[in-house]
Amino acid sequence: MSTGLLLLMTLAGAMAGMICAWRLPRAWLLLTLSAGAFGCAAALSVLLGLPWELQSGFRLGGELLHLRLDAISAFFLMLLCVLGMAGSLYSSEYWNPRHHPRSVRSGRAWWSALLIFMGLVLVASNGI
């Protein structure tokens, strides 16, 4: 499987998890863990092979969208995915609806958003 497809599946799983965080806690956990596994696989494919790069014709803020995953960003992406999965597992028991009924849903959604945007920072290749 190509690195780009693995990264796309990582993003799709994390975004679906963010949507499911409000009503389906088990689906959120499963989607977050699967997104982390896909992210680890993408990082591992770059660490064992060639860097991945995407340059699109899409402009964002006047700049072309340019994403890149090289060895150093793949290493940090792997760390982010492992810590994201561990934090998700831990929070499913520690920050549960019985003890924190008002904030558990938004906490899961914000955790997913944090992981998505930190991952995007790692693959961003230009100032955007």
PyMOL commands that set and color helices and strands:
alter all, ss='L'
color gray80, all
select helices_A, chain A and resi 3-20+25-48+71-94+104-123
alter helices_A, ss='H'
color red, helices_A
select strands_A, chain A and resi 52-60+63-69
alter strands_A, ss='S'
color yellow, strands_A
deselect
rebuild
show_as cartoon
